[in-house]
Amino acid sequence: MDRNLLDVAGRKLGGPGRPFFIAGPCVIESESHCLKMAEALAAIADRLKIDVVFKASYDKANRSSSKSFRGPGLDEGLRILEKARRTSGLPLLADVHETSQVERAAEVLDVLQIPAFLCRQTDLVQAAAQSGRAINVKKGQFLSPWEMRNVLDKALETGNPNVALTERGTSFGYNNLV
């Protein structure tokens, strides 16, 4: 497999001069909103001839406040995302926060995403990679770019070459993300 390409739902994404976009609402606010966003992004992708992977989370378990809306949950969220794929034709991506979510999420999602603050969790990274799905690991703001090599190696050691890394910036003190 070409290391510059990501195989997502039978599509080769990325490569020199051909970025792909991960876009969508942070969290599934409602079924109708999710479907509307997926359809709008599909129309944009078609019009601009770009590759888009639709992203919406079924559970934002990493919210800063326990009072914040987290989403509809695993089963209902995956049902909505599956419907979004059927109506838009876009491949799907969502965060997985625990190893217990991986198998169920991999039944629906084309890409399993590891959130930045969980990027060093060996069991989670390897479980996601072992699912056989493409994975996207967001770089923790506390890591240097070269430290991500270890994270990449954790995923590649499973035999799954279909791994993308996403830069999330770097923290320079409290609340100072660049």
The 8 nearest C-alpha neighbors of each residue, nearest first, counted from 0:
[[1, 2, 160, 4, 161, 3, 5, 6],
 [0, 2, 3, 4, 5, 14, 160, 11],
 [3, 1, 4, 0, 5, 160, 161, 14],
 [4, 2, 14, 1, 13, 5, 15, 12],
 [5, 3, 13, 14, 12, 2, 1, 11],
 [4, 6, 12, 11, 161, 7, 13, 3],
 [7, 5, 11, 10, 9, 12, 161, 4],
 [8, 6, 10, 9, 109, 5, 133, 11],
 [7, 9, 10, 109, 90, 6, 11, 110],
 [8, 10, 7, 6, 11, 12, 109, 90],
 [11, 9, 7, 8, 6, 12, 5, 90],
 [10, 12, 6, 5, 4, 7, 9, 13],
 [13, 11, 5, 4, 10, 19, 6, 14],
 [14, 12, 18, 4, 17, 19, 3, 5],
 [13, 15, 3, 4, 17, 16, 18, 12],
 [14, 16, 17, 13, 3, 18, 4, 12],
 [15, 17, 14, 18, 13, 19, 3, 12],
 [18, 16, 13, 14, 15, 19, 12, 49],
 [19, 17, 13, 16, 20, 14, 12, 15],
 [20, 18, 50, 13, 51, 12, 17, 49],
 [19, 21, 51, 22, 52, 50, 18, 49],
 [20, 22, 52, 51, 53, 54, 19, 23],
 [23, 21, 53, 54, 20, 52, 51, 24],
 [22, 24, 54, 53, 55, 25, 36, 37],
 [23, 25, 55, 26, 27, 54, 22, 33],
 [26, 24, 55, 56, 23, 27, 54, 59],
 [25, 27, 56, 55, 24, 28, 70, 57],
 [26, 28, 29, 70, 55, 56, 57, 33],
 [27, 29, 26, 70, 32, 33, 30, 71],
 [30, 28, 32, 31, 27, 33, 71, 70],
 [29, 31, 33, 32, 79, 34, 27, 28],
 [30, 32, 34, 33, 29, 35, 28, 36],
 [33, 31, 35, 29, 34, 30, 36, 28],
 [32, 34, 30, 36, 35, 31, 27, 29],
 [35, 33, 37, 83, 31, 36, 32, 38],
 [34, 36, 32, 38, 33, 37, 31, 39],
 [37, 35, 39, 33, 34, 38, 40, 32],
 [38, 36, 34, 40, 39, 35, 87, 83],
 [37, 39, 87, 41, 35, 36, 40, 34],
 [40, 38, 36, 42, 41, 37, 35, 43],
 [41, 39, 43, 37, 42, 38, 44, 36],
 [40, 42, 44, 38, 39, 43, 87, 45],
 [41, 43, 45, 39, 40, 44, 46, 38],
 [42, 44, 40, 46, 45, 41, 47, 39],
 [45, 43, 49, 41, 47, 42, 48, 46],
 [44, 46, 48, 42, 43, 47, 41, 49],
 [45, 47, 43, 44, 48, 42, 49, 41],
 [46, 48, 44, 49, 45, 43, 42, 50],
 [49, 47, 45, 44, 46, 50, 43, 51],
 [50, 48, 44, 47, 51, 19, 45, 20],
 [49, 51, 19, 44, 20, 52, 12, 48],
 [52, 50, 20, 21, 19, 44, 53, 49],
 [51, 53, 21, 90, 91, 89, 20, 54],
 [52, 54, 91, 22, 23, 92, 21, 90],
 [55, 53, 92, 23, 22, 93, 91, 21],
 [54, 56, 26, 24, 25, 93, 27, 23],
 [55, 57, 26, 93, 58, 27, 94, 25],
 [56, 58, 76, 72, 70, 73, 71, 27],
 [59, 57, 70, 69, 72, 56, 60, 71],
 [60, 58, 69, 61, 62, 56, 70, 26],
 [59, 61, 58, 62, 69, 96, 70, 65],
 [60, 62, 59, 63, 116, 96, 114, 69],
 [63, 61, 64, 60, 59, 67, 65, 69],
 [62, 64, 61, 65, 67, 66, 60, 59],
 [65, 63, 66, 62, 67, 61, 68, 60],
 [64, 66, 67, 63, 62, 68, 69, 60],
 [65, 67, 64, 68, 62, 69, 63, 60],
 [68, 66, 64, 65, 69, 62, 63, 59],
 [67, 69, 70, 66, 59, 65, 62, 28],
 [70, 68, 59, 58, 67, 60, 71, 26],
 [69, 71, 58, 57, 27, 72, 26, 68],
 [70, 72, 76, 57, 75, 58, 27, 73],
 [73, 71, 57, 58, 76, 70, 75, 74],
 [72, 74, 76, 57, 75, 77, 58, 71],
 [75, 73, 77, 76, 72, 78, 71, 57],
 [76, 74, 78, 77, 73, 72, 71, 79],
 [77, 75, 57, 79, 73, 78, 71, 74],
 [76, 78, 80, 74, 79, 75, 73, 81],
 [77, 79, 75, 81, 76, 80, 74, 82],
 [80, 78, 82, 76, 77, 81, 30, 83],
 [81, 79, 83, 77, 82, 78, 76, 84],
 [80, 82, 84, 78, 83, 79, 77, 107],
 [81, 83, 85, 79, 80, 84, 86, 78],
 [84, 82, 80, 34, 86, 81, 85, 87],
 [83, 85, 88, 81, 87, 82, 89, 86],
 [86, 84, 82, 83, 88, 87, 81, 89],
 [85, 87, 83, 84, 88, 82, 38, 34],
 [88, 86, 38, 84, 89, 41, 85, 37],
 [87, 89, 84, 85, 86, 90, 41, 83],
 [90, 88, 87, 84, 52, 53, 91, 41],
 [89, 91, 52, 109, 53, 84, 8, 88],
 [92, 90, 53, 108, 109, 52, 54, 110],
 [91, 93, 110, 54, 108, 111, 53, 109],
 [94, 92, 56, 54, 55, 112, 111, 95],
 [95, 93, 112, 113, 56, 111, 114, 96],
 [94, 96, 97, 113, 112, 100, 111, 101],
 [97, 95, 94, 113, 60, 98, 100, 114],
 [98, 96, 99, 100, 95, 123, 101, 122],
 [97, 99, 123, 100, 101, 126, 122, 96],
 [98, 100, 97, 101, 102, 103, 96, 95],
 [101, 99, 98, 97, 103, 102, 104, 95],
 [100, 102, 104, 98, 103, 99, 105, 127],
 [103, 101, 105, 104, 100, 106, 130, 99],
 [102, 104, 106, 105, 101, 100, 107, 99],
 [103, 105, 101, 106, 102, 107, 108, 100],
 [104, 106, 108, 102, 107, 103, 101, 130],
 [107, 105, 104, 103, 108, 102, 109, 101],
 [108, 106, 105, 104, 81, 77, 109, 103],
 [109, 107, 91, 105, 110, 92, 104, 106],
 [108, 110, 91, 90, 8, 132, 7, 92],
 [111, 109, 92, 133, 134, 108, 132, 112],
 [112, 110, 134, 92, 93, 94, 135, 95],
 [113, 111, 94, 135, 134, 93, 136, 95],
 [112, 114, 136, 94, 95, 118, 137, 135],
 [115, 113, 117, 137, 116, 94, 118, 112],
 [116, 114, 139, 137, 138, 118, 117, 113],
 [115, 117, 139, 114, 118, 119, 140, 138],
 [118, 116, 114, 115, 120, 119, 113, 96],
 [117, 119, 115, 120, 116, 113, 114, 139],
 [120, 118, 117, 121, 150, 124, 116, 139],
 [121, 119, 123, 117, 118, 122, 124, 125],
 [120, 122, 124, 123, 119, 125, 153, 150],
 [123, 121, 125, 124, 120, 126, 98, 127],
 [122, 124, 126, 98, 125, 120, 121, 127],
 [125, 123, 121, 127, 126, 122, 154, 120],
 [124, 126, 128, 122, 154, 127, 123, 129],
 [127, 125, 129, 123, 128, 124, 122, 98],
 [126, 128, 124, 130, 125, 129, 101, 123],
 [127, 129, 125, 130, 126, 154, 159, 131],
 [130, 128, 126, 131, 127, 157, 125, 159],
 [131, 129, 127, 128, 132, 126, 105, 102],
 [132, 130, 129, 128, 159, 133, 127, 105],
 [133, 131, 130, 110, 109, 134, 105, 128],
 [132, 134, 110, 161, 162, 7, 111, 109],
 [135, 133, 111, 162, 110, 112, 163, 132],
 [134, 136, 163, 112, 164, 162, 113, 111],
 [135, 137, 113, 164, 112, 165, 118, 163],
 [136, 138, 115, 165, 114, 164, 113, 166],
 [139, 137, 115, 166, 167, 165, 140, 136],
 [138, 140, 115, 141, 116, 142, 118, 137],
 [139, 141, 169, 168, 170, 142, 167, 138],
 [140, 142, 139, 169, 170, 143, 138, 116],
 [143, 141, 139, 140, 146, 144, 138, 147],
 [142, 144, 146, 145, 141, 147, 169, 140],
 [143, 145, 146, 147, 142, 138, 148, 166],
 [144, 146, 147, 143, 148, 142, 149, 150],
 [147, 145, 148, 143, 144, 149, 142, 150],
 [146, 148, 150, 149, 145, 144, 151, 138],
 [147, 149, 151, 146, 150, 145, 152, 144],
 [150, 148, 152, 147, 151, 146, 153, 145],
 [149, 151, 147, 153, 152, 148, 119, 154],
 [150, 152, 148, 154, 149, 153, 147, 155],
 [151, 153, 155, 149, 154, 150, 156, 148],
 [154, 152, 150, 156, 151, 155, 125, 149],
 [153, 155, 151, 125, 152, 156, 128, 157],
 [154, 156, 152, 157, 158, 159, 153, 160],
 [157, 155, 158, 153, 154, 152, 159, 125],
 [158, 156, 155, 159, 154, 129, 128, 125],
 [159, 157, 156, 155, 160, 129, 154, 128],
 [158, 160, 161, 155, 157, 128, 131, 129],
 [161, 159, 155, 162, 158, 0, 2, 154],
 [160, 162, 133, 159, 5, 6, 134, 163],
 [163, 161, 134, 160, 133, 135, 164, 5],
 [164, 162, 135, 134, 136, 165, 161, 5],
 [163, 165, 136, 135, 137, 166, 138, 162],
 [166, 164, 137, 138, 136, 167, 163, 135],
 [165, 167, 138, 168, 137, 164, 144, 139],
 [168, 166, 138, 140, 165, 137, 139, 169],
 [169, 167, 177, 140, 166, 176, 170, 138],
 [168, 170, 140, 177, 176, 141, 171, 167],
 [171, 169, 176, 140, 175, 172, 177, 141],
 [170, 172, 175, 176, 169, 173, 177, 174],
 [173, 171, 175, 170, 174, 176, 169, 141],
 [172, 174, 175, 171, 170, 176, 169, 177],
 [175, 173, 176, 172, 170, 171, 177, 169],
 [176, 174, 171, 173, 170, 172, 177, 169],
 [177, 175, 170, 169, 174, 171, 168, 140],
 [176, 168, 169, 170, 175, 171, 167, 140]]
